[in-house]
Amino acid sequence: MTQRILIVGAGFAGLWSALGAVRILDAAQRDGSIEVAVIAPQPILHMRPRLHEAAPHAMTAPLGELFDATGIHFVEGKVETIDINARSVSAIDGRGRRFTLGYDRLVLATGSELSRPPIPGLLEHAFSIDQVADAAALETHLAALPKRPDSPARNTVIVAGGGFTGIELACELPQRLREVLGSDSTTRVMLVERAPAIGPDLGPGPRPVIEEALASLGVVVRLDTTIAAIDSTGVWTTTDERIEAQTVVWTAGLKASPLTQQIEAQRDALGRLHVDRDLRVSNVERVFATGDVAFAQLDDDGHHALMSCQHAMTMGRFAGHNVAADLIGRPTLPYTQQRYATCLDLGAWGAVFTDGWNREVQFAGERAKAVKRMINTQLIYPPPANRAEALALANPTPDAPA
């Protein structure tokens, strides 16, 4: 009887989990007796790190041919419930039909979503770049701005949240606004952050470079400012200040997929499941978690993976290896990711590249922009639909035996 490893999610962590599982089953010559299945709404990888760029509707990569080449079974469906006791998931397909799918081992890789606090008007009036459809809606809105009467509010975009995503978007928008409204238009991009410093989670290392880029691009930065309400023509702050803007983009914070709530296990403040070093959900049998849904230690110094494709891709390789190894009785591997680097896109100004957890700046400007371009157009994309090449790239520890 065929056994099944079921991976929920076809994002960066889900894709590499599937490839990692197939790889070790290949090496153990067990690929025929164990099915590796991925369940997701579509066999498409959404290039979420690129959604601050123009033309976000094109930021996807098809996975069908790669799945076919590597023997990964794709199941179209959105998982709604997980039943740990029955070892099954319930899902709904694109036609609205509900079905149940069993598993012998489960990998939860459903990623994260934008955190939207109960701020009046946020859901009705704020845009985001959380998913492809969200970013495409913002793009359509920006393209339609010239049809509106010229005014300071029309020509102003507020980016709420001065973290990684907010900085990248704010640096991208000045050029895009000029392209839409004309180079002679008086446009304004305002980056609003409630903390006393820009990029509070990025630390002081890259901050001078970020501040230089924002100033050079003409982005207005408002620190110690918290948005209290949003409407169609602007925002109110908690100090009763009114800022007029017909475009508000919310980028402030991520949280783990709500499916983590269906697994009775410890979670962190972001909703991520606590996992053991081999990415097995702590105290839960037959279930692994990876990517943005996993609170995973990645070195012996106590650092934990961040919600980033940099960590999701490697974590996925380990999760796939370990879930298959666990099923066939082989030793699992402790997830490790010794090097951490950050490459932040700063629009027309360039980029900044840092190394280490203290984010020491290595280089910035056009040199860093070239690295960011390589990451965003090559490194994060799926491997070619070639079984041998794809499985070789799925090795979590390239120097170790299968």
N, C-alpha and C positions, 0 to 999 in steps of 0.2 A: 504494500500500500504506500502510495506516494505521500511523503510528509511535506509540510509547507512552512517556509519562512515568509512571513508577511511584513512588508515594509509600508507603513502608512505615510505617504508624502513623497513627492517627486522633486523636491527642491535639492539644494546642494548636498545636504546630509543624506537625504533619501536616495538620491542617485548613486552616491559613492558607497552607501551601505549595500545597495543591491549588487554593485560590481564587486565589492569586497567579499560578499558572501559567495557569489559565483566563483570567484577566484579560488577560495580555499576548497570549495566543493570540487572544482576541477582538479586541484592538486591531490585531493583525497580520492579521486575517481568516484565521487558520489553525486555527480551532477544529475544523473538520470533518476535517482530515487528520491531526490528532494527538490521541490519546486521553490524557486525564488520569485515571489510575486510583489509587485508594486501597485498599490491602490491610490489613485489620485483622480481629480476631475478630468485632467488631460495629460497626455504624455508629452509635456512641455516643461522646460526649465525656464522660469522667469528670472531674467537678469536684474534682480532687485538692486544690486549695487550701482546700476547705471540709470536708475529712474529719475535722477536729477538732471539728466541730459535731455537734449531736444529729441523729438521723435520717439518717445518712450514706447509707443505701440509696437515698435520693431524690436524691442529688447527682450526677445524670447529665443529659445533654441529648441527645436524638435528633438524628441528622444526616441521616437518609434523605431527608426532604423537601428539605433544603438541597442535598444532592447531586443530587437529581433536577432541581431548579430551575436549577442551574448546570451541568448536563451532566457532572458528575463520576461516573465509573464506579466503583462500590464492589464490591470482591471480598472475600468472606468467607474469611478464612484467617489462620492464624498462621504467619509466616515462620520456617522452621527453618534454612535455609541460603541463603547468597548466593554465587553463582558469578560473579565479576567477568569472567572470561575468556569465559564463555558468555553473559554479559549476561542472567542469569535468576535467579529466586529459586525455591526449593522451599518449599511450604507445606502445611499440613494444615487441612482445614475442620472445622466443628462435628460432622460425622458421622464423622470419622476418616479421610476420604479424602485422599490426598496428590496434589498436582498441581504443575506447574511453570509459571511465568509469565515471559515474556520482557519485556525493556524496551530502550528506546533511551537513556533517561536515568533514573537512579535517585536518589531522595531518601530518605535514612535518617532517620526521625523517630520512632524507637521509644522515646524517653524514657529515664527512669531508674528505678531500683528501690532499695529500702532495702538498705543494706549490713548484712549479718548475719555478724559475725565468729564464729569457732569457740569461742564461750563455752558451756561445759556447760549444757544445759537451755534455751538461748535459743530454739531452734526448737520445742521441746516445750511450753514453759510461758509464753513471752512473747507478748503481743499486739502489734499494730502498727496504724497507720492509713495504711499505705502505699498500699493500693488500696481500692476500695469494699467488696469482700468482707472485707478485713481489718478495716476500721472497723466494718462491720456485725457481725462476730463479736465485737468488743469491746463494742458496744452490747448485743448479746444477753447477753453475760456480765454486764455491769453490771446489766441488768434482772433477772437471776436471783439477784443477791446477797442480797435479802431472804429467800430460801428457806434460806440457810445460817445456822448458829448465829451469834449476835451475838458478835463478838470484835474486838480491835484489828486483827488481820490481815485480817479480812473488810472492815473499814471503811477500810483503807489502800490507796492506789494509788501505786505507784512509777512515775514517768516517767523513763526512762533516756535522757539526752541533753538538754542545756540549750541547744540551738540554736533556730532559728526554729520548727520544728514542735513541739519539746518544750515551749517556752514557751507557744505558743498552746494546746496541749492541756492543760498544767498549769493555765492560767488558766481554761479552760473547765470542768474537772472538779469543782471544789468545789460549784458550783451543781448540776451533774448528779448528784453523789453525794447531795446533800441531797434532791433530787427523788426519787431511787430509795429511799434508806434512811430518809427522814424528816428534817425540820428539827431534831428533837431528838436525832438521832444524833451521836455524836462521830466525825467523819470526819477523815481526814488524807490530803492529797495531798503527796507528796514528789518533788521534782525533783532528780535526781542528775546531776551534771556532773563529769567528770574534770579539767577545766581549773580554774584558780584563780579564774575570773570567769564569771558567767552570760553567755550569748550571746557566746562568744568570737569568733565570726565576724562578729558585728554591731558590734563595736568599742565604745569608751567612750561614744559620743554618746548613744544611747538607754538606756544601762545604768541610770542613776538612775531613769528612769521605769519601766523593767521591774522593778527591785528594789522600787520603791514599790508597783506593782500586785501583785506576788507577795505582799508582806507584807500588804497590805490584804486580799487574798483568803484569807490564812491558809495559803499554800503554803509548806511547809518546803523550804528549799534546802540541798542538801549539795554543796559544792564540793570539789575535790581528792579526789573519791571515784570509784573505778573498780569496776564490777561484775565479779566473777570467776566467779560461777555463779548459776544461777536454778533454782528448783524450784517446786513447786505451792503452797508456803506462804511464799515469800520469796526473798531474795537473800543471797549472801555477797559481801563486798567483798574487794579484794586485801589489806586489812589484817586479814582474818579476822573482820570485824564482821558480825553477823547482823542483818538487817532483815526483820521479819515483814510479809508482804503477800500477799494472795491474788490481787492484780491487778498485773501488771508490764507496762508498755507500752514497747517499744523504739522509739526515734525517732532513734538516733544515726547519722546519715550516709547519703548517697546514693552510688550509683555508676551509671555509664552502662549502658544495655541491653547484655547480653552479645553481641548481634549485632555490635557494633563489633569484637569479637575476630576476626570472619571476614573483615575487610578488612585487608589487609597495608598498614598505614600507621602513622604515629606517633600515640601516644595519651598523654594526660596521666595523672596519678596516679588520677584518677576514671574512667579508661577512655574519656574523650571523644576523638574523632578530631580531630587537628589539621586545620584548614581554612584555605584562603586567604581573603582579604578578601571574596571573592564567595561564600563558603561551599562552594566546591568542595573535596573531600577532597584534601589536598596529595599531589601525585604519583600520583593515581589518576584515570584517565580516566572521564568520563561519570557520576561519582558525586558527589553533594552530601550534606552532613549538616547537620542543623539541630536546634535545641532542645537538650535535655539530652545528646544524643550528640555535640555539636559543641563543641570548644574554640576559640571564635571571638573574635577581637579586635573590639571594637565602637567604638573611637575612636582618635584619633591619640596619645592619652596612654598607650596600652598596656593599658587595662582590657579584661578579657574577660567575656563573658556568664556569668551565673550560672545555676544550675539553678532556674529560676523561670518561671512562665507569663508574667510581665512581659517577659522576654527572648524566650521561645519564640514568643510571638505575633508580635512584630516580626520576629524571625529567620525565622519561617516565611514571612512575606510576601516577604522578600528571597530566600529559597531558591526559592520558587515562581517568582518573577519571573526569577531567574537561570537556573534549570534550563531553563525554556522559552526564554529568550533565547539560551542556549547552543545549543539544538537548532535554532533557526531562524536562527542566524547574526547575532543582534543583540548589541550590547554588554551586558555584565553590569554590575551595580551593586555597589560596595563596601558591605557591611553596616555600618550605623552606627546608633547609638542613644545620642544625646548626653545625654539626661537619665536619671538613675537615682533612683528614690524607693523607700522602704520603708514599708509600712503593716502593722504588727504587731498582730494581734488579742490583746487582753488580757482577754478574758472579760467578766464583769459590771463590771469596773473601767472598761473602755473600750478604747482602742487608742492607739498612738503612730505618728505620721507623721513620717518623716525625709526629707531631700532631700540628694542628692549622695553620692559615694562615701565621704565621711567621716561620713555619716549624721547631719547636724545636725538636731536636733529642731525641727520647725516648729510642731506643736501636738499635744496629747494629750487623753485623756479622751473625753468624749462626742462632741466635734467630730470627732476622729479615728475614732471608732467609726462615725459616720455615713458617712465616706469609705470605711472598710473594708466597710461593708454595701453601699455602692454598687458597689464593685469586685467583691465576691463574688456579688452578685445580678444585676448588669447587665454590667459592663465585660468580664468574662472569658467571658461566654456567647456562643454562636455568633450570627451575624447572622440576621435573618429569612430565610425561604425565598423571597427575591425576588432574581432574578438581577442586576439593575442595582444594587440597593443593596448586595448582598453583594460584588460585584466592585469597586465603588467603595471599599468599606472595606478591600479587599485591596491597595490601592496602597501600596507600601513608602515611596514619596516622594510624598505627595499634591500637592506643588507642581510636580513634574516631569512632562514628557510621557510617554506610554506608550512 
